[in-house]
C-alpha cells in the first residue's frame, strides 16, 4: 500500500505502519484511523481497498505530509536565517538550537566530532 508516495510495511499493525509517513506520528495515526473507522490492531495487508482509499484520502487531503511538510520546515529555517534571529544563527553555525549545553553532549548537531586527544593515550606505532 502506498500513501503520500511512501510504501507502508505490510506485516505491521496499521497504527504503527502509518508512522513511516513523514509528519504522521502515533497520535495523528490514531486520529486518522478513528476518522476512517478502522481498528488500530488491523494489519496493513488485511485492509480492504475501500479502507485503503479512505486512509489515502484523509491523509493526502487533510494533513500536510512528506514533501510539502519538509519544504515548509526548510522555509521556516531559511526565514530564521534571513532575519538573523538567534535560532537562525544557531542553525547557520550547526549548533544546538533549543538551548542545550554545548560544552558536552552536542555531538548530534555538530556531527560526531572529537577534536581533543584522549588523555594518557599511547602514540600509534610504538611498542608497549
ABEGO torsion letter per residue (X at the ends): XBBGGBBBBAABBAAAAAAABBGBBAAAAAAAAAAAGBBAABBAAABBAAAAAAAAAAAAAABBBEAAAAAAAAAAAAAAAAAGBAAAAAAAAGBBAAGBBAABGAAAAAEBBBABBBBGBBBBGBBX
